[in-house]
Amino acid sequence: MAQQEFDTTAFRNALGSFTTGVTIITATAPDGTPVGLTANSFNSVSLDPPMVLWSLAKTSLSVEAFNEAKHWNVHVLSQEQQDLSNTFASRGENKFAGIDLEEGLSDAPLIPDCSARFQCRNMVTHDGGDHLIYIGEVLNFDQQDLPPLVFQQGQYAMTARKPWEGVELSSEPKAPECSYNEDLLGYLLGRSHFQMLFRMRKVFDEQAHEDSHFFALSVLNIQANLSLEEINDYIEYTGHSLTDTDIEFLISQELIEKLDDETYQLTANGRETSLLHIAQAKAIEEELIRDLGQGDVMALKLLLKRLISKTDPGLPDLWKAKETAK
Amino acid sequence: MAQQEFDTTAFRNALGSFTTGVTIITATAPDGTPVGLTANSFNSVSLDPPMVLWSLAKTSLSVEAFNEAKHWNVHVLSQEQQDLSNTFASRGENKFAGIDLEEGLSDAPLIPDCSARFQCRNMVTHDGGDHLIYIGEVLNFDQQDLPPLVFQQGQYAMTARKPWEGVELSSEPKAPECSYNEDLLGYLLGRSHFQMLFRMRKVFDEQAHEDSHFFALSVLNIQANLSLEEINDYIEYTGHSLTDTDIEFLISQELIEKLDDETYQLTANGRETSLLHIAQAKAIEEELIRDLGQGDVMALKLLLKRLISKTDPGLPDLWKAKETAK
């Protein structure tokens, strides 16, 4: 077959379609120096005997060390170890600085807090074009329930797991694409928000609160000394607004108080109420983390933040200190 | 080193921490029969020359065919090909039934609609314990912008990509964990929902609609002949409710009409208005797909559905036909 003209960049991009985890592989050089690098070319080979493989560019500065090493360790990185991945992907020195290495079976450095680790004895090294393929026997391994870091199309990523049985909200066959069905993102966001708020309401309904009161207390929890107009600037996008009557009600409930400059702040009681709301919201979130999994909730939050950034109509930054000269 | 007692199930679970894509590898047996199987043991090896590898259990029924095959094709599956993945993971016959195979460089079957494909010439096969490692030279490849199927911890998954620059909603340093900050899931859901609705309001504000009117029209778009009470059963969880005054307003606007049995349905005008809302919601969603990527929006919807299932307070199924005997 004729030799193809190969576009290496396009080839690399196509390979990027295959999603991988991210690993750091470590060994100790003959002179005792620890070496390590980030690789996503790891994969399982055999269950019995337990074997794994990974490959290393022949141009890598660590080739010599790995060729001499009898042992190497594979660390499947967790979501929290993205910085570590970047460090070990660079050619910098002292990559191991600040890492509290653990004692392993061999002299290969063992990094803590990974999703999984495989301590291996190098069995054989095969030629693989511009790379070398290292195949090792797994002597020991361990695993922690930490969401793994993912790499796809040249980007880090998180996973959203698909239950085997699927997820259908309605028991009815799905309506055609063009109509209103449970796949509409706007519907899913609204229903998610309102179901979460529905749980919250059990707490704040006891104090006969309106949604607008709840939003106002949350805003005043972050920013003190806001005028009614300023409060409404922050909550306007919810479609709710606070009226003079609402203000009177909140004052009568001793939740907020008026200051000399016609601005408002939480009373001690109001702060306690608002903190109770936050504690309740966090409790609901903890329950969801148990139900959906830590990694999936992390992925959901990431996606919501990206959606919020993209759809922001220019809302004032609630956490930014008020300008004093106002 | 002493032989370790190896728990194969635990080892398999630990390997599952390493996320992978899902591939189907195909070849043609000497007798002309197409063979194919699902594998996640694929990985890249070399860029120049272009080489990839994958491994196959020695007990596989296809071993003989692959050992004889001069060529094999790797198909990186898309999210839409989960069923195909299941088919090729089974030992069933006629796995290729119904697939409109394409013409490739070799005799190996080429499956359409994949995220990426690599047409390979087998270079060398290495022993790998209970598996064989096939290393191939990539003769041709192609790629489509289809979100890839992902496998992690024994489950299919989707990815939520992390932008390199990170995503921060506030320019301020983050408040401590215990207080109200932008990481609170309830806040993120509320803000996402309201920002989406904020965009929608541009359309329905022109008709001086309240949120409750919008929700009522949506419900009547799915279910006709609902009483006021029944409408409110469906929208109660939003904290909104429809009053007699709202009903009068919607009738005066010729959006809904009252039937003889004291139930309501959309007028032709009301249906048109509701369809306009849905079209607008879909347009906003299309814009988000362009901004965030198809795969990320799919992952977001999946996670929201899982959240809704877990937090459902027992809402009536909007898409389920009303019982006639009511």
Interface residues (C-beta under 8 A of the other chain):
Chain A: M1 Q4 F6 T8 A10 F11 R12 N13 A14 L15 S17 F18 T19 T20 G21 T23 S41 F42 N43 S44 V45 S46 L47 D48 P49 P50 M51 V52 L53 S55 V76 Q82 L105 S115 A116 F118 R121 V124 H126 G128 G129 D130 H131 I133 I135 V138 L139 N140 F141 D142 Q143 P148 V150 Q152 Q153 Q155 Y156 A157 M158 T159 A160 R161 K162 P163 W164 V167 E168 L169 S170 S171 E172 A175 S179 Y180 N181 E182 D183 L184 L185 G186 Y187 L188 L189 G190 R191 S192 H193 F194 Q195 M196 L197 F198 R199 M200 R201 D211 S218 N221 I222 Y237 T238 G239 S274 L275 I278 A281 K282 I284 E285 L288 D291 L292 D296 V297 A299 L300 K301 L302 L303 L304 K305 R306 L307 I308 S309 K310 T311 D312 P313 L315 D317 L318 W319 K320 A321
Chain B: M1 Q4 F6 T8 A10 F11 R12 N13 A14 L15 S17 F18 T19 T20 G21 T23 S41 F42 N43 S44 V45 S46 L47 D48 P49 P50 M51 V52 L53 S55 V76 Q82 L105 S115 A116 F118 R121 V124 H126 G128 G129 D130 H131 I133 I135 V138 L139 N140 F141 D142 Q143 P148 V150 Q152 Q153 Q155 Y156 A157 M158 T159 A160 R161 K162 P163 W164 V167 E168 L169 S170 S171 E172 A175 S179 Y180 N181 E182 D183 L184 L185 G186 Y187 L188 L189 G190 R191 S192 H193 F194 Q195 M196 L197 F198 R199 M200 R201 D211 S218 N221 I222 Y237 T238 G239 S274 L275 I278 A281 K282 I284 E285 L288 D291 L292 D296 V297 A299 L300 K301 L302 L303 L304 K305 R306 L307 I308 S309 K310 T311 D312 P313 L315 D317 L318 W319 K320 A321
